[in-house]
Amino acid sequence: MKGILGRKLGMTQVFTEDGVLIPVTVVEATPNIVLQKKTNENDGYEAVQLGFEDVKERRATKACKGHAAKANTAPKRFAREFKAEEFNGLELGTEVKVDIFNDGDIVDVIGTSKGKGYNGTVVRNNAKIGPKSHGSGHHRHIGSLATNGITSRQGKILKGTIMAGQEGGYRTTNQNLQIVKVDVENNCLLIKGNVPGPKRGMVMVCSAKCAKKAKPAPTLVQYNRSEEE
C-alpha cells in the first residue's frame, strides 16, 4: 500500500476537453523523507516511516532530532508508517515524491475531520424533534433510552445509542477517490471529490484497499499563457 503525506490546500475545479466540470481537491505533497525502516527481524513486520514538513530545531524535542539525524535530515512535523512492497528497497534519507502515483489511480485519503464542537442529538444524529406545542417539555432532547426493557435487564446503556456529544475532530477515511492529475513540477495531486479535514490539514494519500476497476484519467483542458494573450 504505497502512499505519501501531504497538506490539503483546498478545492477547485477543472474541465475536460468534453466540457465536463470536475470538482477536485488540491493536496500539496512535498518530497517525503524515509525516516525509519521496520523489519521482520527487529519489529515483526515490514514497513517504512515517512516524514513530512521540516520543523525548526528549537521547536523539536531531542528525541525527534536524534531520530531524524539517523536519516541525515531535519526534524519532521508529521511521521507516519506505510506497509508497501514498493518501499522495501528504499534506504534512510530517500525522497518519496508524488510521481509514485499516476493519473487515474484510485486512492484512499485519511485525515482528521473538521471539529464541530459539542452538538445535540438533532444536529449530530439527525434525530426527530419533539412536539412544538407549548405544553410539551420535550423539543430537542434525546428520546427514550429504553429498548423494550433491555436496559432494565442489562443495567446499562447500549453502545452506539444516539446521544449528544462531540462531533468531528476524529480520524476518517474517504475511499476510492480518483487522482485526476499528478503535478510533479508543483508537488501537487488533484483528487476528484472532497477530502477530510480543514484547509492546511495533514492528510495521508495511499493506494485504495478496496479499489474498484481503475478508470482512465480524463483529458483536461490545458491553458497556456501565450494562447490567452
Contacts in CASP RR format, 6 or more apart in sequence:
PFRMAT RR
TARGET T0000
AUTHOR 0000-0000-0000
METHOD contacts of the structure
MODEL  1
MKGILGRKLGMTQVFTEDGVLIPVTVVEATPNIVLQKKTNENDGYEAVQL
GFEDVKERRATKACKGHAAKANTAPKRFAREFKAEEFNGLELGTEVKVDI
FNDGDIVDVIGTSKGKGYNGTVVRNNAKIGPKSHGSGHHRHIGSLATNGI
TSRQGKILKGTIMAGQEGGYRTTNQNLQIVKVDVENNCLLIKGNVPGPKR
GMVMVCSAKCAKKAKPAPTLVQYNRSEEE
1 82 0 8 1.000
1 83 0 8 1.000
1 84 0 8 1.000
1 206 0 8 1.000
1 207 0 8 1.000
1 209 0 8 1.000
2 82 0 8 1.000
2 84 0 8 1.000
2 86 0 8 1.000
2 87 0 8 1.000
2 100 0 8 1.000
2 101 0 8 1.000
2 206 0 8 1.000
2 207 0 8 1.000
3 50 0 8 1.000
3 82 0 8 1.000
3 84 0 8 1.000
3 96 0 8 1.000
3 100 0 8 1.000
3 101 0 8 1.000
3 107 0 8 1.000
3 204 0 8 1.000
3 205 0 8 1.000
3 206 0 8 1.000
3 207 0 8 1.000
4 29 0 8 1.000
4 32 0 8 1.000
4 50 0 8 1.000
4 96 0 8 1.000
4 97 0 8 1.000
4 98 0 8 1.000
4 100 0 8 1.000
4 101 0 8 1.000
4 204 0 8 1.000
4 205 0 8 1.000
4 206 0 8 1.000
5 29 0 8 1.000
5 32 0 8 1.000
5 50 0 8 1.000
5 51 0 8 1.000
5 52 0 8 1.000
5 78 0 8 1.000
5 80 0 8 1.000
5 202 0 8 1.000
5 203 0 8 1.000
5 204 0 8 1.000
5 205 0 8 1.000
6 27 0 8 1.000
6 28 0 8 1.000
6 29 0 8 1.000
6 30 0 8 1.000
6 52 0 8 1.000
6 78 0 8 1.000
6 202 0 8 1.000
6 203 0 8 1.000
6 204 0 8 1.000
6 205 0 8 1.000
7 27 0 8 1.000
7 28 0 8 1.000
7 29 0 8 1.000
7 53 0 8 1.000
7 200 0 8 1.000
7 201 0 8 1.000
7 202 0 8 1.000
7 203 0 8 1.000
8 25 0 8 1.000
8 26 0 8 1.000
8 27 0 8 1.000
8 195 0 8 1.000
8 197 0 8 1.000
8 198 0 8 1.000
8 199 0 8 1.000
8 200 0 8 1.000
8 201 0 8 1.000
8 202 0 8 1.000
8 203 0 8 1.000
9 26 0 8 1.000
9 27 0 8 1.000
9 28 0 8 1.000
9 188 0 8 1.000
9 199 0 8 1.000
9 200 0 8 1.000
10 25 0 8 1.000
10 26 0 8 1.000
10 199 0 8 1.000
11 23 0 8 1.000
11 24 0 8 1.000
11 25 0 8 1.000
11 26 0 8 1.000
11 193 0 8 1.000
11 194 0 8 1.000
12 23 0 8 1.000
12 24 0 8 1.000
12 26 0 8 1.000
13 21 0 8 1.000
13 22 0 8 1.000
13 23 0 8 1.000
13 24 0 8 1.000
14 21 0 8 1.000
14 22 0 8 1.000
14 24 0 8 1.000
14 180 0 8 1.000
14 181 0 8 1.000
14 190 0 8 1.000
14 220 0 8 1.000
14 221 0 8 1.000
15 21 0 8 1.000
15 22 0 8 1.000
15 220 0 8 1.000
15 221 0 8 1.000
16 22 0 8 1.000
16 218 0 8 1.000
16 219 0 8 1.000
16 220 0 8 1.000
16 221 0 8 1.000
17 219 0 8 1.000
17 220 0 8 1.000
17 221 0 8 1.000
19 221 0 8 1.000
20 218 0 8 1.000
22 180 0 8 1.000
22 192 0 8 1.000
22 218 0 8 1.000
23 192 0 8 1.000
23 193 0 8 1.000
23 194 0 8 1.000
24 180 0 8 1.000
24 181 0 8 1.000
24 190 0 8 1.000
24 191 0 8 1.000
24 192 0 8 1.000
24 193 0 8 1.000
25 190 0 8 1.000
25 191 0 8 1.000
25 193 0 8 1.000
25 194 0 8 1.000
25 195 0 8 1.000
26 188 0 8 1.000
26 189 0 8 1.000
26 190 0 8 1.000
27 109 0 8 1.000
27 188 0 8 1.000
27 189 0 8 1.000
27 191 0 8 1.000
27 195 0 8 1.000
27 203 0 8 1.000
27 205 0 8 1.000
28 186 0 8 1.000
28 187 0 8 1.000
28 188 0 8 1.000
29 52 0 8 1.000
29 97 0 8 1.000
29 98 0 8 1.000
29 187 0 8 1.000
29 188 0 8 1.000
29 189 0 8 1.000
29 205 0 8 1.000
30 52 0 8 1.000
30 53 0 8 1.000
30 187 0 8 1.000
31 95 0 8 1.000
31 96 0 8 1.000
31 97 0 8 1.000
31 187 0 8 1.000
32 50 0 8 1.000
32 51 0 8 1.000
32 52 0 8 1.000
32 95 0 8 1.000
32 96 0 8 1.000
32 97 0 8 1.000
33 50 0 8 1.000
33 51 0 8 1.000
33 52 0 8 1.000
33 71 0 8 1.000
33 73 0 8 1.000
33 76 0 8 1.000
33 93 0 8 1.000
33 94 0 8 1.000
33 95 0 8 1.000
33 96 0 8 1.000
34 48 0 8 1.000
34 49 0 8 1.000
34 50 0 8 1.000
34 51 0 8 1.000
34 71 0 8 1.000
34 87 0 8 1.000
34 90 0 8 1.000
34 91 0 8 1.000
34 92 0 8 1.000
34 93 0 8 1.000
34 94 0 8 1.000
34 96 0 8 1.000
35 49 0 8 1.000
35 50 0 8 1.000
35 51 0 8 1.000
35 67 0 8 1.000
35 68 0 8 1.000
35 70 0 8 1.000
35 71 0 8 1.000
35 73 0 8 1.000
35 76 0 8 1.000
35 79 0 8 1.000
35 92 0 8 1.000
35 93 0 8 1.000
36 48 0 8 1.000
36 49 0 8 1.000
36 67 0 8 1.000
36 70 0 8 1.000
36 71 0 8 1.000
36 92 0 8 1.000
37 47 0 8 1.000
37 48 0 8 1.000
37 49 0 8 1.000
37 90 0 8 1.000
37 91 0 8 1.000
37 92 0 8 1.000
38 44 0 8 1.000
38 45 0 8 1.000
38 46 0 8 1.000
38 47 0 8 1.000
38 48 0 8 1.000
38 49 0 8 1.000
38 81 0 8 1.000
39 46 0 8 1.000
40 46 0 8 1.000
45 83 0 8 1.000
46 83 0 8 1.000
46 88 0 8 1.000
47 81 0 8 1.000
47 82 0 8 1.000
47 83 0 8 1.000
47 84 0 8 1.000
48 81 0 8 1.000
48 82 0 8 1.000
48 84 0 8 1.000
48 87 0 8 1.000
48 88 0 8 1.000
48 90 0 8 1.000
49 79 0 8 1.000
49 80 0 8 1.000
49 81 0 8 1.000
49 82 0 8 1.000
50 79 0 8 1.000
50 80 0 8 1.000
50 81 0 8 1.000
50 82 0 8 1.000
50 96 0 8 1.000
51 76 0 8 1.000
51 78 0 8 1.000
51 79 0 8 1.000
51 80 0 8 1.000
52 76 0 8 1.000
52 77 0 8 1.000
52 78 0 8 1.000
52 79 0 8 1.000
52 202 0 8 1.000
53 76 0 8 1.000
53 77 0 8 1.000
53 78 0 8 1.000
54 74 0 8 1.000
54 75 0 8 1.000
54 76 0 8 1.000
54 77 0 8 1.000
55 64 0 8 1.000
55 74 0 8 1.000
55 75 0 8 1.000
55 76 0 8 1.000
55 77 0 8 1.000
57 65 0 8 1.000
57 74 0 8 1.000
57 75 0 8 1.000
60 68 0 8 1.000
60 75 0 8 1.000
64 75 0 8 1.000
64 76 0 8 1.000
65 75 0 8 1.000
67 75 0 8 1.000
68 74 0 8 1.000
68 75 0 8 1.000
68 76 0 8 1.000
70 92 0 8 1.000
71 92 0 8 1.000
71 93 0 8 1.000
72 92 0 8 1.000
72 93 0 8 1.000
73 93 0 8 1.000
77 202 0 8 1.000
78 202 0 8 1.000
80 204 0 8 1.000
82 206 0 8 1.000
84 207 0 8 1.000
86 100 0 8 1.000
87 96 0 8 1.000
90 96 0 8 1.000
97 184 0 8 1.000
97 187 0 8 1.000
98 182 0 8 1.000
98 183 0 8 1.000
98 184 0 8 1.000
98 187 0 8 1.000
98 188 0 8 1.000
98 189 0 8 1.000
99 182 0 8 1.000
99 184 0 8 1.000
101 107 0 8 1.000
101 179 0 8 1.000
101 182 0 8 1.000
101 189 0 8 1.000
101 205 0 8 1.000
102 179 0 8 1.000
102 182 0 8 1.000
102 217 0 8 1.000
103 179 0 8 1.000
103 180 0 8 1.000
103 181 0 8 1.000
103 182 0 8 1.000
103 217 0 8 1.000
104 178 0 8 1.000
104 179 0 8 1.000
104 180 0 8 1.000
104 214 0 8 1.000
104 215 0 8 1.000
104 216 0 8 1.000
104 217 0 8 1.000
105 178 0 8 1.000
105 179 0 8 1.000
105 207 0 8 1.000
105 214 0 8 1.000
106 176 0 8 1.000
106 177 0 8 1.000
106 178 0 8 1.000
106 179 0 8 1.000
106 207 0 8 1.000
106 208 0 8 1.000
106 211 0 8 1.000
106 212 0 8 1.000
106 214 0 8 1.000
107 177 0 8 1.000
107 178 0 8 1.000
107 179 0 8 1.000
107 191 0 8 1.000
107 205 0 8 1.000
107 206 0 8 1.000
107 207 0 8 1.000
107 208 0 8 1.000
108 173 0 8 1.000
108 174 0 8 1.000
108 175 0 8 1.000
108 176 0 8 1.000
108 177 0 8 1.000
108 205 0 8 1.000
108 206 0 8 1.000
108 207 0 8 1.000
108 208 0 8 1.000
108 209 0 8 1.000
109 173 0 8 1.000
109 174 0 8 1.000
109 177 0 8 1.000
109 191 0 8 1.000
109 195 0 8 1.000
109 196 0 8 1.000
109 203 0 8 1.000
109 204 0 8 1.000
109 205 0 8 1.000
110 171 0 8 1.000
110 172 0 8 1.000
110 173 0 8 1.000
110 196 0 8 1.000
110 203 0 8 1.000
110 204 0 8 1.000
110 206 0 8 1.000
111 171 0 8 1.000
111 172 0 8 1.000
111 173 0 8 1.000
111 195 0 8 1.000
111 196 0 8 1.000
111 197 0 8 1.000
111 201 0 8 1.000
111 202 0 8 1.000
111 203 0 8 1.000
111 204 0 8 1.000
112 169 0 8 1.000
112 170 0 8 1.000
112 171 0 8 1.000
112 172 0 8 1.000
112 196 0 8 1.000
112 197 0 8 1.000
112 201 0 8 1.000
112 202 0 8 1.000
113 168 0 8 1.000
113 169 0 8 1.000
113 170 0 8 1.000
113 171 0 8 1.000
113 172 0 8 1.000
113 196 0 8 1.000
113 197 0 8 1.000
114 168 0 8 1.000
114 169 0 8 1.000
114 197 0 8 1.000
114 198 0 8 1.000
115 167 0 8 1.000
115 168 0 8 1.000
115 169 0 8 1.000
116 167 0 8 1.000
116 168 0 8 1.000
116 169 0 8 1.000
117 166 0 8 1.000
117 167 0 8 1.000
117 168 0 8 1.000
118 164 0 8 1.000
118 165 0 8 1.000
118 166 0 8 1.000
118 167 0 8 1.000
119 164 0 8 1.000
119 165 0 8 1.000
119 166 0 8 1.000
119 167 0 8 1.000
120 140 0 8 1.000
120 164 0 8 1.000
120 165 0 8 1.000
121 127 0 8 1.000
121 140 0 8 1.000
121 141 0 8 1.000
121 142 0 8 1.000
121 143 0 8 1.000
121 162 0 8 1.000
121 163 0 8 1.000
121 164 0 8 1.000
122 128 0 8 1.000
122 129 0 8 1.000
122 140 0 8 1.000
123 167 0 8 1.000
124 164 0 8 1.000
124 165 0 8 1.000
124 167 0 8 1.000
125 162 0 8 1.000
125 163 0 8 1.000
127 142 0 8 1.000
127 143 0 8 1.000
127 162 0 8 1.000
129 139 0 8 1.000
129 140 0 8 1.000
130 136 0 8 1.000
130 138 0 8 1.000
130 139 0 8 1.000
130 140 0 8 1.000
131 138 0 8 1.000
131 139 0 8 1.000
132 139 0 8 1.000
142 162 0 8 1.000
142 163 0 8 1.000
142 164 0 8 1.000
145 151 0 8 1.000
145 157 0 8 1.000
145 161 0 8 1.000
146 152 0 8 1.000
147 158 0 8 1.000
150 158 0 8 1.000
151 157 0 8 1.000
151 158 0 8 1.000
172 196 0 8 1.000
173 196 0 8 1.000
174 194 0 8 1.000
174 195 0 8 1.000
174 196 0 8 1.000
175 208 0 8 1.000
175 209 0 8 1.000
175 210 0 8 1.000
176 208 0 8 1.000
176 210 0 8 1.000
176 211 0 8 1.000
176 212 0 8 1.000
177 191 0 8 1.000
177 192 0 8 1.000
177 193 0 8 1.000
177 195 0 8 1.000
177 208 0 8 1.000
178 191 0 8 1.000
178 192 0 8 1.000
178 214 0 8 1.000
178 215 0 8 1.000
178 217 0 8 1.000
179 189 0 8 1.000
179 190 0 8 1.000
179 191 0 8 1.000
179 192 0 8 1.000
179 217 0 8 1.000
180 190 0 8 1.000
180 191 0 8 1.000
180 192 0 8 1.000
180 217 0 8 1.000
180 218 0 8 1.000
180 220 0 8 1.000
181 189 0 8 1.000
181 190 0 8 1.000
181 217 0 8 1.000
181 220 0 8 1.000
182 189 0 8 1.000
182 190 0 8 1.000
183 189 0 8 1.000
183 190 0 8 1.000
189 205 0 8 1.000
191 205 0 8 1.000
195 203 0 8 1.000
196 203 0 8 1.000
197 203 0 8 1.000
END
